[in-house]
Amino acid sequence: MITQAFSPLPDPKATLSILEGSILRLPHRINTDQIYSGRYLSVRFHDEMAKHVFENLDPGMRSKIKPGTIILAGRNFGCGSSRSQAVTGLKYAGIAAIVAVSFARLYFRNCINQGMPVIVCPEAYELLQEGKMARIDLVGGSIRSDGFTVRFALYPISC
Amino acid sequence: MPGTFAEKLLALKASRAQVCAGEIVRVSPDRVVSVGAATALVISLFRELGVDRVWDPSRIVLILDHETPAQTISDANAHKMVRKFVKEQDIAHFFDVGEGICHQLMVERGLVVPSDLILGKDSHTTTYGAIGAFSTPVDATEMACLWATGETWLRVPESMRIDLIGELPAGVSGKDLILYLLGRLTAEGAVYMSLEFHGPGVAHLSVGDRMTVANMSVEMGAKNCVFFVDPITVSFMERYSNEPYTRIVPDPGATYREVLQVDVGSLVPQVACPHEVDNVRDIGMVEGLSVDQVFIGSCTNGRFEDLVMAADLLRGKHVDSGVRLIIAPGSRQIYAEAAKAGLIEIFLNAGALILPPGCGPCFGSHSGILGDGERCVATTNRNFRGRMGNPDSEVYLASPATAAASALTGQISDPRNFLGRSNLGG
């Protein structure tokens, strides 16, 4: 469901459920080797993990991530290995949430276990643009960006 | 209401009369398995929980397989930390470097039996569905909590049924079947689902073939994959385990999200091309591409029968001068059997390099990293960009027979062209 200029009143108790940041758009089917290379699996410090994210995908990608950046990904985000560093690395690089058309099962579960907000929302991928600011209401189930508001189903979804 | 395998098994494990797809259940796994240097991370997370003792040391399995032996100070220290933890917590089942790959060892050492619920730290934990278990991967944080509590939640998955008919032709194996399915269903084709194999074709698949299929079912996104206990499973279990086990089969009339039929008799050798596991082609479409390295091994294809398949082609021959052939047996036991059967001698005479039992170059951390622009044919499970350590290289996934044929010619080759000169597929 897509509604333009939808602006619900925020629940005062839910202020922590509001996330704001710029959008980093990624293609469909980003796998865990692209998110975090197997070369760095023995790294144990979170800040060090954060330095190597997306190296196999595009070495220039890391510099686009700022604290609060929201990943907007396509289908089957996080397919591949069970490596928890592919979540930890993104978390410590500053990623605030991952919105995707769909997630690989294990990656989705890893995100829940590590406290990374994961949102299934195909409409967001159709409408929202790279580099624009977005505001996610985790309790209300909406994402606003550049005049668009898209809604997503709340948890539990599937794992 | 008739239940699928997943519904019936998870109901049993959750002590419920019945559960349905979509429900979330609390379960206590029969065993949990953590592997490689990454286990040091699980230990750190476990310490953070502030729990002194693990829930049940007899149900925790720790295996050092990914870095065999340690190649860096960091890995060596991680391994050291795991060994210390094993002693401190009296972990009953620990396998140090050189014993083999986790998925092979779990089955070979009788640590999993049909209808077990196994949760593992490695994504290819789906492998044990080959003998009728329900097994699925979890991450490091969840593994740490499982060590502490012995409990977690699982969503009961929807199921997909694949009916197999026919018999694999000579030169075609379980690897070609799973690659074919990946090409047909795609890497998203079974996301969140339980994959059940039915039909008369199953009776012609060895436990090894079933392990290869179940192993790579996770590449289609499956939560688990299962082959039901049949006479082949029973005789396999007699060899590897004395544990009693129950048999769970789905009820007639169970609900499936999707049902499809595959005539395995019509399959030809399959190859997954860079850089996606579902970029699958018939061998004829990629034959002739030059190859720099060939790797035979991994949890997907490092079993004795895989080595036999390769040796049948390599016997009395030498690999092409432009090719490095690397072979890693899946376990110490397989290595010993291969030596006894003369396979190791065949490999050495063919110019192969033999690695210790373990994961080898599959995931790109050591031993066999590719140079810029190089191409590898591997019997492994993933060909993502950079998977074998170098983003500027290519990995083609194939069966042990296709890999051996390609090593001999220096180009991707159809193993069926070598039929008649060997007893391949017999």
Interface residues (C-beta under 8 A of the other chain):
Chain A: R29 N31 D33 Q34 S37 G38 R39 L41 S42 V43 R44 E55 N56 L57 R75 N76 C79 G80 S81 S82 R83 S84 V87 S102 A104 R105 L106 R109 N110 N113 Q114 P156 S158 C159
Chain B: G22 I24 G36 A37 A38 A40 L41 S44 H66 E67 T72 S74 D75 A78 K121 D122 S123 P137 V138 D139 A140 T141 E142 W153 L154 R155 A187 E188 V191 Y192 V218 E219 G221 K223 E276 F363 G364 S365 R382 F384 R385 G386 R387 G389 P391
